[in-house]
Amino acid sequence: MPMFYGLDPTWILLLPAILLSLYAQTKVNSTYRRYARVAARAGMPAFEMARRMLDMNGLQHISVQQVGGSLTDHYDPRKKELRLSQSIYNSSSVAALGIAAHECGHALQDAEGYAPLRIRGALVPVANIGSRLSWVLILIGIFLSFGQLVTLGIIFFSAAVLFQLVTLPVEFNASRRAMATLEGASFLTAEELPMAKKVLGAAALTYVAAALTSLLQLLRLILLFGRRSR
């Protein structure tokens, strides 16, 4: 097999995704650091803005909580909790308000039953299983020369790829909702809005890179093992 006994030419497929991932990570870190130093004129901490944004949309039942870590912000649709990281929760920077507003965007999606969010939620257990078992099945299939196991592994990996693809509209939509609310409710000034948009745009690029990496890895698996597994 070229994967183990020589140069695997299919690795070249992953090169664009690897380069994009490195760029995206650098971009999101530098953009966040830059605008984390810019205090929003409103002087409102991110947790307070998130609370107001949720209340404006009739989502008083959703709690806003602080969690550990840096940029670990997320919305939990099961527990109806919006969680802001330590670096965001009490910050009144443009970057912090943009990120908090993005997570509020996910809460709004959940409240209205936004279809891509529901699909992504349904895919979570399948994607988790797929990402854990796919390579195990593929390697065992190769070792035992059992093509059906390889095929099953590729199918499992496809579920993880589908999850990454469905994530894209969910994240882009949440950012659009965030920017609309930040502007409509005057949480940020006209000068600050483009800054927040850059923060959210850089974060979105990481999701694009993840989806591209998964998609190209799936193509690589099909090229490597597709014929052999039949």
C-alpha positions as CSV (number, residue, x, y, z in Angstrom):
1,M,0.0,0.0,0.0
2,P,1.4,3.4,-0.9
3,M,0.2,4.7,2.4
4,F,2.8,2.6,4.3
5,Y,5.4,1.5,1.8
6,G,6.5,4.7,0.0
7,L,5.5,8.2,-0.8
8,D,1.7,8.6,-0.8
9,P,1.0,11.1,-3.6
10,T,-2.6,11.7,-2.3
11,W,-1.1,13.7,0.6
12,I,-0.9,16.6,-1.9
13,L,-4.7,16.8,-1.7
14,L,-4.4,17.9,1.9
15,L,-1.8,20.6,1.3
16,P,-4.4,23.4,0.5
17,A,-6.4,22.6,3.6
18,I,-3.3,22.5,5.8
19,L,-2.1,25.9,4.5
20,L,-5.6,27.3,5.0
21,S,-5.9,25.9,8.5
22,L,-2.5,27.5,9.5
23,Y,-3.5,30.8,8.0
24,A,-7.0,30.7,9.6
25,Q,-5.6,30.0,13.1
26,T,-3.0,32.8,12.7
27,K,-5.7,35.1,11.4
28,V,-8.2,34.4,14.2
29,N,-5.6,34.8,16.9
30,S,-4.1,38.1,15.6
31,T,-7.5,39.6,14.8
32,Y,-8.9,38.7,18.3
33,R,-5.8,40.1,20.0
34,R,-6.0,43.3,18.0
35,Y,-9.7,44.1,18.8
36,A,-9.6,42.7,22.3
37,R,-7.6,45.8,23.0
38,V,-10.3,48.1,21.6
39,A,-12.8,49.0,24.3
40,A,-16.4,49.5,23.0
41,R,-17.7,52.9,23.5
42,A,-20.8,51.6,25.3
43,G,-18.6,50.2,28.1
44,M,-20.9,47.2,28.5
45,P,-19.3,43.9,29.5
46,A,-20.1,41.0,27.2
47,F,-22.2,39.1,29.7
48,E,-24.5,42.1,30.2
49,M,-24.8,42.6,26.4
50,A,-25.6,38.9,25.9
51,R,-28.3,39.1,28.6
52,R,-29.9,42.1,27.1
53,M,-29.8,40.6,23.6
54,L,-31.5,37.4,24.8
55,D,-34.1,39.4,26.7
56,M,-34.8,41.5,23.7
57,N,-35.8,38.4,21.8
58,G,-37.9,36.9,24.6
59,L,-35.2,34.4,25.7
60,Q,-35.2,35.1,29.4
61,H,-35.1,31.4,30.1
62,I,-31.6,31.1,28.7
63,S,-28.9,31.7,31.3
64,V,-25.5,33.3,30.6
65,Q,-22.7,31.6,32.4
66,Q,-18.9,31.9,32.7
67,V,-16.7,28.9,31.7
68,G,-13.0,28.3,32.0
69,G,-10.5,28.6,29.2
70,S,-9.9,31.1,26.4
71,L,-12.3,31.4,23.5
72,T,-14.3,28.4,24.7
73,D,-17.5,30.3,24.2
74,H,-20.5,28.3,23.0
75,Y,-24.3,27.8,23.3
76,D,-25.7,24.6,24.7
77,P,-29.1,24.0,23.2
78,R,-29.8,21.1,25.5
79,K,-29.4,23.0,28.7
80,K,-30.4,26.4,27.2
81,E,-27.1,27.9,28.5
82,L,-25.0,30.5,26.8
83,R,-21.4,30.1,28.1
84,L,-18.8,32.8,27.8
85,S,-15.1,32.1,28.5
86,Q,-13.1,34.0,31.1
87,S,-11.5,36.2,28.6
88,I,-14.8,37.3,27.1
89,Y,-17.4,37.3,30.0
90,N,-16.3,40.5,31.8
91,S,-14.6,42.2,28.8
92,S,-16.2,45.2,27.2
93,S,-13.9,45.0,24.1
94,V,-15.2,45.1,20.6
95,A,-14.0,41.5,20.1
96,A,-15.7,40.2,23.2
97,L,-19.1,41.8,22.3
98,G,-18.8,40.4,18.8
99,I,-18.1,36.9,20.1
100,A,-20.9,37.1,22.7
101,A,-23.3,38.3,20.1
102,H,-22.4,35.4,17.8
103,E,-23.3,32.9,20.6
104,C,-26.6,34.7,21.1
105,G,-27.1,34.1,17.4
106,H,-27.0,30.4,18.1
107,A,-29.6,30.8,20.8
108,L,-31.9,32.7,18.4
109,Q,-31.4,29.8,15.9
110,D,-32.4,27.3,18.5
111,A,-35.5,29.4,19.5
112,E,-36.8,29.5,16.0
113,G,-35.9,26.0,15.1
114,Y,-33.4,26.9,12.5
115,A,-33.1,23.8,10.3
116,P,-29.3,23.5,9.8
117,L,-28.8,23.8,13.6
118,R,-31.3,21.0,14.2
119,I,-29.6,18.9,11.5
120,R,-26.2,19.5,13.1
121,G,-27.5,18.6,16.5
122,A,-28.9,15.3,15.1
123,L,-25.5,14.6,13.5
124,V,-23.5,15.1,16.7
125,P,-23.6,11.5,18.0
126,V,-23.1,10.0,14.6
127,A,-20.2,12.4,13.9
128,N,-18.5,11.6,17.2
129,I,-18.8,7.9,16.6
130,G,-17.6,8.3,13.0
131,S,-14.5,10.4,13.9
132,R,-13.5,7.8,16.6
133,L,-14.1,4.6,14.7
134,S,-13.5,5.4,11.1
135,W,-9.7,5.1,11.2
136,V,-9.9,2.0,13.5
137,L,-12.1,0.3,11.0
138,I,-10.0,1.3,8.0
139,L,-6.7,0.1,9.6
140,I,-8.2,-3.2,10.8
141,G,-9.7,-3.7,7.3
142,I,-6.3,-3.1,5.7
143,F,-4.6,-5.4,8.1
144,L,-7.1,-8.2,7.6
145,S,-7.5,-7.5,3.9
146,F,-11.2,-7.1,4.6
147,G,-12.6,-4.5,2.1
148,Q,-16.0,-4.2,3.7
149,L,-14.5,-2.9,6.9
150,V,-12.5,-0.3,5.0
151,T,-15.8,0.8,3.2
152,L,-17.6,0.9,6.6
153,G,-14.8,3.1,8.0
154,I,-15.1,5.5,5.0
155,I,-18.8,5.7,5.6
156,F,-18.3,6.5,9.2
157,F,-15.8,9.2,8.3
158,S,-18.3,10.6,5.8
159,A,-20.7,11.3,8.7
160,A,-18.0,13.5,10.3
161,V,-17.5,15.3,7.0
162,L,-21.2,16.0,6.7
163,F,-21.2,17.4,10.2
164,Q,-18.4,19.9,9.3
165,L,-20.3,20.9,6.1
166,V,-23.6,21.5,8.0
167,T,-21.7,23.6,10.5
168,L,-20.8,26.2,7.9
169,P,-24.3,27.7,7.4
170,V,-25.0,27.5,11.1
171,E,-21.9,29.6,11.9
172,F,-22.3,32.1,9.1
173,N,-26.0,32.6,10.0
174,A,-25.2,33.1,13.6
175,S,-22.7,35.8,12.7
176,R,-25.2,37.6,10.4
177,R,-27.7,37.6,13.3
178,A,-25.0,38.9,15.6
179,M,-24.0,41.8,13.4
180,A,-27.7,42.7,12.7
181,T,-28.4,42.9,16.4
182,L,-25.2,44.7,17.3
183,E,-26.1,47.4,14.8
184,G,-29.9,47.5,15.4
185,A,-29.6,47.7,19.2
186,S,-26.7,50.2,19.0
187,F,-24.4,48.0,21.1
188,L,-21.6,49.0,18.9
189,T,-21.0,52.3,17.0
190,A,-20.7,52.5,13.2
191,E,-16.9,52.6,13.6
192,E,-16.8,49.5,15.8
193,L,-19.1,47.3,13.7
194,P,-16.5,46.6,11.0
195,M,-14.1,45.6,13.8
196,A,-16.5,43.0,15.2
197,K,-17.2,41.8,11.7
198,K,-13.5,41.1,11.2
199,V,-13.3,39.1,14.4
200,L,-16.3,37.0,13.4
201,G,-15.0,36.6,9.8
202,A,-11.7,35.3,11.0
203,A,-13.4,32.8,13.3
204,A,-15.6,31.7,10.4
205,L,-12.5,31.0,8.3
206,T,-11.5,28.3,10.9
207,Y,-14.7,26.4,10.2
208,V,-14.1,26.7,6.4
209,A,-10.7,25.3,6.9
210,A,-12.0,22.4,9.1
211,A,-14.7,21.5,6.5
212,L,-12.2,21.6,3.6
213,T,-9.7,19.4,5.5
214,S,-12.4,16.8,6.2
215,L,-13.7,16.9,2.7
216,L,-10.3,16.5,1.1
217,Q,-9.4,13.7,3.6
218,L,-12.5,11.9,2.5
219,L,-11.6,12.2,-1.1
220,R,-8.1,10.9,-0.3
221,L,-9.6,7.9,1.5
222,I,-11.8,7.1,-1.5
223,L,-8.8,7.4,-3.9
224,L,-6.7,5.2,-1.7
225,F,-9.1,2.5,-0.8
226,G,-12.2,2.9,-2.9
227,R,-11.2,0.3,-5.6
228,R,-9.5,-2.0,-3.0
229,S,-12.6,-2.2,-0.8
230,R,-14.9,-3.3,-3.6
